[in-house]
Amino acid sequence: MAVEIKYVVTRGGVEKMTFASKKEADAYDKLLDTADELMSLLGGAPIALDTAQQESLAFYLAEQRDLLQNILRGGKAQPVVTKEEKSKEKPLKSVA
């Protein structure tokens, strides 16, 4: 019989994600904390966003935390490559 250790991140009694390492679980939990704080900020925004839009935007900004911090400190944003642009990139030819 094998023994497995799993780290489960839960919010409001709902299981959000399961990880094999505590470090990954803590990082995801921190991401969710940041997204929650950003949701509060977006709730007071002068534009109307429905709850799903607020959640999506807050989670995206939380995922981009390092880049966002750099921008807020007056740094330059790195060019963002969208999923569509990635799919248009030509694959490298293999030499065999």
C-alpha positions in Angstrom: 0.0 0.0 0.0 1.4 3.4 -1.0 1.0 6.5 1.1 0.5 9.8 -0.8 0.6 13.3 0.8 -1.6 15.8 -1.0 -2.1 19.5 -0.2 -5.5 20.8 -0.9 -6.4 24.5 -1.2 -9.9 25.2 -0.1 -11.9 28.4 0.0 -15.3 28.7 1.7 -15.4 24.9 2.1 -14.9 24.4 -1.6 -11.9 22.5 -2.9 -10.0 24.7 -5.4 -6.9 22.7 -6.2 -4.8 19.8 -5.1 -1.0 19.9 -5.1 1.8 17.4 -4.4 4.0 20.0 -2.6 3.3 22.4 0.2 5.3 25.1 -1.6 3.0 24.9 -4.7 -0.2 24.9 -2.5 1.0 27.9 -0.5 1.8 29.8 -3.7 -1.7 29.1 -5.1 -3.3 30.1 -1.8 -1.3 33.4 -1.9 -2.5 33.9 -5.5 -6.1 33.4 -4.4 -5.6 35.9 -1.5 -4.3 38.5 -3.9 -7.2 37.9 -6.3 -9.6 38.4 -3.4 -8.0 41.7 -2.6 -8.1 42.8 -6.2 -11.8 41.8 -6.3 -12.5 44.3 -3.5 -10.5 47.0 -5.4 -12.4 46.3 -8.6 -15.7 46.4 -6.8 -15.2 50.1 -6.1 -14.1 50.9 -9.7 -15.9 53.7 -11.6 -16.9 51.2 -14.3 -19.6 48.5 -14.2 -18.2 45.0 -14.2 -20.3 42.0 -13.5 -19.0 39.5 -10.9 -17.6 37.1 -13.4 -15.6 39.8 -15.2 -14.3 41.1 -11.8 -13.2 37.5 -10.9 -11.5 37.0 -14.2 -9.7 40.3 -14.2 -8.7 40.0 -10.6 -7.3 36.5 -11.1 -5.4 37.6 -14.3 -3.9 40.6 -12.4 -2.9 38.3 -9.5 -1.2 35.9 -11.9 0.7 38.9 -13.5 1.6 40.3 -10.0 5.4 40.7 -10.7 4.8 42.5 -14.0 2.1 44.7 -12.4 4.3 45.6 -9.5 7.0 46.6 -12.0 4.6 48.8 -13.9 3.2 50.5 -10.8 6.8 51.3 -9.7 7.2 53.2 -13.0 8.9 50.4 -15.0 8.2 49.3 -18.5 5.8 46.5 -19.4 7.2 43.6 -21.3 5.3 42.9 -24.5 2.6 40.4 -23.9 2.2 37.5 -26.3 -1.4 36.4 -26.7 -2.6 32.8 -27.1 -3.5 33.7 -30.7 0.0 35.0 -31.5 1.6 31.9 -29.9 -0.5 29.6 -32.1 0.6 31.6 -35.3 4.3 31.1 -34.5 5.9 28.7 -36.8 7.4 25.6 -35.1 11.1 25.1 -35.4 12.2 22.6 -38.0 14.0 19.7 -36.6 17.3 18.7 -38.1 17.7 15.0 -38.3 
